[in-house]
């Protein structure tokens, strides 16, 4: 159990550090290109880094660009596998089932004119986490060691007996 937790923490931290080192700057550029509506270079960047054949991201219209950028942004939270597709599909299913309510909600959010500001703040927070993740690793290690020690002290006992 403890070794499984240790491996999970190691895997997650490895993923975050790998994402920071190799993908974060590309995703940042993709977000800026999308916001600037520079679709020619955006398509080239997506093709070069994520989908050279155009099978995953067709990029035929504005909705395709939005879908691609949204999915690429999800990669920082979900590795590119079935989870990303499941999140997107669940969102689309919920939207289809409750389209009137979702449309009202989206119109309400759009009327606030803060969506782009919130997205920028979210990107800033993620960037700050990526910049500081190296400082968190020792803290996570100490916390893991401390909790493991507590588990051993409270769950296990040593008995002696004579046969």
N, C-alpha and C positions, 0 to 999 in steps of 0.2 A: 504494500500500500504506500509506504513512504517512498520507495524507489520509483513507483509509478508517478507520484506527485512531483518528485524531483525531475523526472524525465519530461513531464508535462510543462513544468516551469521552464526548463531548459529549452524545450521546443518552442514555446511561446516567445521567450526572450530572443531566441535565435531568429525567429520569424520577424519580430519587430526590428531588430538590429539590421537584418538583411534587407528588409523593406526600406529602412532609413538610408542605408548605404547605397542601394542600387535602384530603388524605384521612386522615392519621395521627390527627387528633383524632376523626374519625368512627369509625375502626376501634377506637380506644381505648375510645370510648363503647360500641360494639357488644360488645367483649370484656367490659366491666364489666357491661353489661346481661345478657349470657349467663351470666356467672358468678353474678350475683344472681338468675337465673331470672326476670327481669322480661320475659316473652315478649311482652306486649302492646306495650310501648314498643320492644322489640327489633324486632318485626315492622314497626312504624311507621317506625323508623329505617332499616331495610333497604329498605323500599318507597320511602321518600323519597329515598334516596341511591343505590340500586343497581338496583332491579328494581320499578318502579312497577306493572307488569302482573302480576307473579307468575309469569312464564314461566320464568325461570332458577332462582328460589328459591321453590318452592311453599309452604313453611312450614306444612305440614299436621300435622306431628307432631315429636317430639323429634329424630328422625334428620334431618329436613329442616332444623331449626334448626342442628344440629351441622354438617351439610354446608355450609350457607350461611356460617356463621361461619368454618369452616375455609377455604372458598374465598376469602372476603373477606380473610382473613389472608394468603393466598397472593399477593394482589395486590401486596403490598409487595416481593415477590421476583420475581414474574412479572406482566407487564402483563396486563390482562384481555383475553385472546384465546385462541387455540387451545392455547397452552402450559398455561394453568391447567386447562383441561378434560383435556388429555393427562396431566398429573400426577395428577389425581384419578382418571381412568380407569385409569391404570397401577397405582395403589395398589389400586383395587377389583379389578382382574384378578388381581393378586398375592395379594390376600386370598382371593379365590374359589379360586384354584389350591391355595393352602396354608392353608386356613382353620383346620385343627387347630393347625398351628405358630403361625400368627398369633394365634389365640385364647390359646394358652399364653403367648406373648410379652406380649400385652396384659394378661392376668391377672397375670403377673409384675410388669409395670410398675405396674399398679393396686395390687398388694399392697404396693408400696414406699411408697404414699401420698405420692409426691413429684411427681406429674404436674402438679398445679396450681402447685406451687412452681417447677418447671422452666419452665412456660409464663410465669409472672410474670417470671422472670429473663430469659427470651428477649425479652419485651416491654420490659423495662428496657434490655437491650442495644440493641435496635432504637431505642428512644427516645434513648439516648445517642449513637448514630450519627447520628440525624437532627439532634440538637442540635449536633453537632460537624462535620457535613459541610461547612459553609462554610469551616472551617479546613483541611480536607483538599484542597480544590480547588487552592490554590496548590502544594501538595506534589505532587499528581498532575500538574499542569502542568509543574513542574520535572522530575519523573521522566520524563515523556513527552519533554520537550525534550532531556534528558540522553541518553536512550536513542536518540532520533532522531539526535543528533549522533554518538554512537558508531557507529550504523549507517552513517551517511554516511562517517565516517572509516575504517571497516574494510571496507566492501563496495565502495566506489567508489574509483577511482583516476583521476588526471589524467595523460594522456599527451600528449606533444607530438611532432609529426612534421612534416617538411617535404615538401611535394609537389613 
